[in-house]
Amino acid sequence: MYRISELATKVGLSRTTLLYYEKQGLISSRRQANGYRLYSDQDLQQLKLLQQLQAGGLTLKECLACLETRIDRALLLKRLQSLEQEIVEKQQSRDLLASMLGMGSMREWHQALESQAPGAHLAWLLKQGFSEKQALRLRWLSKDMNEHERYMADFERIFDGLDRLGPGSADDALQALHALPVVPGTMLDIGCGRGTNTRLLAEHTQGLITALDNDEYNLSCLRRALRHSAIEGQVRLLCASMTELPFVDLQFDALWAEGCAYIMGFDKALKSWRPFIRPQGFLAVSDLVWLTEKPSPAASAYWRQNYPDMQTVEGRLSAIGKLGYRVLHSFPLSQQAWTNYLAPLREKIAGLSSQEFSSSALSDIQKELDIHQQHLGEYGYQFFVLQKEDI
């Protein structure tokens, strides 16, 4: 026979728990004359059996059911399925915590947060000590805070020496420029990259062009290209963020933004940039869009991860009309625009070995090239030439 304190010690439970179990009828005591409770060896074994059932993940109510009658297989199967789901969730939690401590990849977590709450994602990255430039590149390129530095070093190595960081052509740019009813005297080229279009705009407008990019290396490439040229005096270079343009309202006749509005979000970019355009001024902007209502599963899955907000042309046109702009012209970028981007990139990659890279940058770009090879035409860039309207 065991006193309650002795029984508690043997089974590793508290006195309060044993009293509760006795109230539920799991064990029963005999009262001594002095009021002490005594429990039998049968009570001890009943508690051991109960603990074994609980170790299987059963609730106390489920344990009681198993003790009182034959095992309910349906009940156990339901509990097993529930436990398996809990294990999956616990493993996901464990993996996330390990990743946040630098022990694994955070790519899937970043991608999920970017899709569900892009604003909160950016704000959180800034709080972790990333600069805005780093945070934006992390969102759209490395997608993993643990390997961001290595990824960007590899990325910049791959694109070193290439003029274009995305699709574009002189003919497409001139088509958009000639769609403007007047030649702008002042223009802001947002996300100018290495300045291929900046130089073209300067040559064909004779106006003052402000070339803005948040990457000083890109601007240094443009600076070298402009040196001693006839248009050098027309172009002002500025390293700054497109998300917080450092200008006064109504400063420019036209804004030019090829392939960069997605960084902020297309609608947000158009709304944010509008105050800097003079009344009846212009915005020329391009964006990646779906060209079919039913893209292939592979293309859909790829762009769902890499550009969750991608819309059809009709979807973009509908949004534009609600943001204070009138569409003057809209057209898809030509095949030559894609060739200008893809051909030099493919040639560069052909001379590189994956063993030379410590991140997934090369494999990511190879995957992008494969998607373009197989599915380009289901999507493409669309140029929108817009005029600011009074609201």
N, C-alpha and C positions, 0 to 999 in steps of 0.2 A: 504494500500500500504506500501511496505517496501523498505527502502534503502538497498543497497547491504550489508552494515555492519550489519544492523539489521537482514536481512535474514540469513547471515552467522552465527550470534549468535544463532538464533532459531534452525538451523539445525546442528550446530556444524561443519561446513565446513569452509574452508578458502576462502577468496575473489578470489584467483587465481583459485580454484576449481570451484566456481560458474561461473566465466567468461568462463572457459573451457566448463562447462555444457551448458552455453548459446550458445557458438559456435557450440556445437553438436545439438542444437535445442531442448534440454530438457526443458528449460525455456526461457522466452523472457521478455525483459525490455522495459519500456517506458522512453524516454529521456526527462528530464525537460529542461527548458530554460537555467538553470545554468549548464547543462551537467550531472547532477546526474542521475543515473539509479533508476527506481522504479519498484518493482515487486509486483504482485498481490497475493492474497491468493491462487489462483489456482496454481501459481508457487510453493508456500510453500507446498501445498498438493502433487504436482507432485514430489517434492524432497523427501517428507516423504515416498511416494510409492516407489521411486527409492531406498531409504535406506533399506526398508523392503525386496525388491528383492535382494539387495546386501547381506543382512544378510543371505539369503539362499545360499550364496556362488557363485552367478552368477557374471560373469565378466560384465563390463560396456556394452560391445557389446551385451551380452546376455540379459541384462536388457533392452536395447533399443529395441531388438527384441520383448520382452514381452510387452513393452509399446505400440508398434506400431501395433501389431496384436494379434491374439489369442495365448494362450500359446502353445508352441511347445513341446509336451510331449517327443518326441524323444530326443530333446536337453536337457530337464530337466533330463531325465533318464541317459543320458551320463554324465551330470555334477554330478548327485548323485553318480554314480559309481566312478567317479574321486575323489569326496570328501571322500567317504568311504575308498578308498585306501590311501588318504592323512591322514585320521584319524588313520588307522592302522600304518602307518609309524611314525606319531607323537607319538603314544602310545609306539611304540618300542623305539623311541628316549628318551621319558620320562622314560621308564623302565630302559634303559641303564644308564642314568644320575643318577637315583635314586640308582641303584645298585652300581655305582662307588662311591657314597656317603655312601655306607654301608647299604642301605635301602632294599636290595633284593639280589637275587642270580645272579651271573655273569657267571654261568656254561655254558649256551648256547653261550654266547659271547666268552668265552675262547675256547670252542670247535670249533666254527666257525673259529676263528682266527688261531687256531692250524692247522686246516685242510687247510686253504687257504694261510697262511703265517707263518709257524712255526718259521723261523729265526727271523722275526720281533716280533713275540709273545714273544720269550725268551728275546730278547733285551729290550723290553718294560717292562717286569717283573723285569729285573735287574735294570732298571731305577727307578722303584717304590720302591726300597730298599730291594728287596728279594735277599738273597744270591743265588749263583748258585744251591746249593743243594735244597734250598726251591723252587726256580723257576722250576727246573726239576720235583720235586715232585708235584708241583702245576699243571704242564702241564699234567702229566700222572696219578695222583691220585686224589687230591682234586678237581681240575678243577674249583676252585672258590676262588679268593683271599680274599673274605670277611669271609670265614669260614675255611681257610687253617689250622690255628693253631689247632682249635678244631677237624677238620677232621684228621689231622696227629696224634694227641694224641689218638683218637679212633682207627685209623688204627694200630698204634704200639701196642695198648692194645690187639687187635684181634690177631696179629701175635706173641705176646710175648710167648716165650717158644717153638715156632715151628722152626724146623731146616731149612726148605726150604721156600723160598719166591716165588718159581715158580717150574714148572715141571723139573724133572731130576732123573737120577738113576746112580748107580755105573756101571752097565753093559753098558749103553749108553756112559758114559764118557770114559770107557776103550775101547769101540769099536772105538771111535774117536781117542784116544791116540795111539792105536795099528795100526791105519791107517797111522801114520807117519812113513816114511821109516827109520828114525833114532830117537833115544831117545834124546830129547832136554836137554841140560845141564842147561840152564837158561830159565825160563818161567815167564810171567806176566799174572796173573789171574785177568782180568778186571771185575769190578762189582762182586767181590767175595762173597758178601753177608755174611752169617755166616760161610762160609768156608768149607762146606761139600765136594765140589769138590777140594778145595785147598789141603786138607789133603790127598785125594785120589791121586792127582797128585804127591804130595811129596813122598808118599809111593811107587809109581810105577815108578818113574824116578830117584830117589836119587839125583836129581838136586836141584838148588836153585830156589825157587818159591817166587816171589813178589806178595803178595795178596793186591789188591788195591780196595778200596771202599770209597765212600764219606760220609758214615755213621759210626761214631765212635762207636755207640752201636753194630752194626754188627761186627766190628773188635774186640770189647771187648769179644763178644761171641766166636769168633775164638781164641782169645788169651787164654781164659780159657780152651778151648778144647785142645790146643797145650801144655799147661803147663805140664812139666815133661814127655812129650811123646818122643819117639825115633826120631821123625821128627821135634821137636821144633826148632832145629838149622838150618833147611833147609828153613824155612819160614820167610820172612820179611814182616811185616805188614805196610801198608802205607795208610793214610787217604788223599785222593786227588781226583781230578775230572778226569773222563775218557775223558772229552772234551779237556783238556789241560794236557796231560801226562807229568810229570816232569822228563823226561829221555833224554839221548842223543840219537842221531840216531844210528841205528844198534845195540842196546843194548841187544836184546833178541833173543834167538834161536826160540822161539815160543810165541805167544800170545793166551790166552784162554779167550773166551767171551761167556758165556752161557746166553742166554735170556736177554741181556742188550743192544745190538747194536741199538735197536729201540729207545732208549732214545735220541741218537744223530740223528737218521735216518740211516738206514742200509748202504746205499751207502756212506754217509758222514763219518760214523764210519770206514768203510774199507779203505777209502782214507786217513783219518786222522791218523790211526794207522800204516799204511804201513811203514813209515820211521823208525819206531822203531824195525822192524824185520830185522835180518841179511840177506844177500844175500842167496837166496834159503831156507830161513827160512819158518816158518809155522804160520798159523792162524786157530784155531778151533773156529767156531762161530755158534750159533744156533739162529733161528728166527722163529716167528710165521708166517705161510703161509697158503694160501688156498690150500686145497687138491681136490677141485672140481671147475669146471668152472662156475657152477650154484649153488651157495650156497642159502639156504633158505632165505626168506625175513627177518626173525627175526635175524639170524646170521649175514647177510649182514648189517642190520641196526645197530646192536650192535657194530660190529667191525669198521664200518664206523665212529662211534663216538669215539671209544677207540683206534683204530690203523688205521688211514686213509690211511697209506702207505702200508698196508698189500698186499703182492703179491702172485702169485702162485710160486711153486718151479721153474718152467721154467723161470718165470720173474726174480727171484733172480739169477739163474744160468747165465742168459744173462747179467745181470749187473756185476756179479763177473768177467766175462771174460774181461770186459772193464776197470776194476779197477786195473789190474796188478797182477792177481792171476790165478793159475791153480787149478782146482778142482781135488783133489786126491780121495775124497770119499764123498758121500752124502747119508743120510739116515734119516727116520723119527724117532722121539723119540718114545719109546715103550709105551704101555699102562701102564706098571709098573712105568714109569717116571711120568705119570699123577697121578696115584694112590698115589705115594709117596708125592705128593703135595696136592691133593684134599682130601684124606681120613682124615689126621690130621686136616685140615682146617675145614672140615664139622663137625668133632667131637668137635672142639673148639667152633664153632658157635652154635652148638646145646645146649651148656650150657650157652649161652648169651641171654639176653633180650634186645629188641630194646629200652626199656625204660631207659636202662643204658647208652645210647649214645645220645650225643647232636648234632651229625652231621649225614650225610647220609652215612658214611663209612660202617656201617654194612649192610645197604640195598644194597649198591653198590656191596659188596662182595657176598651177597646172590644172586643178579641178575647174577653176573658172574658165580656162581656155577650152577644156573639154566640153563644158556646158555650152559655150558659144559655138563650138564646132558642130554640136548636135542639135541645138535648139534655137539658135539665133534666127529670128523671124517670128517666133512666138512672142518675142519681146524686142524692144529696141528703144533708142532715144528719140524723143519727140521734142522739137523746138517750138516754143511758144513766144511769139512777138506780141507784146501787150502794151496798151496805153493806159496810163493812170486816169481814172475818172473821179469826179467829185462824188462824195458820199453824203 
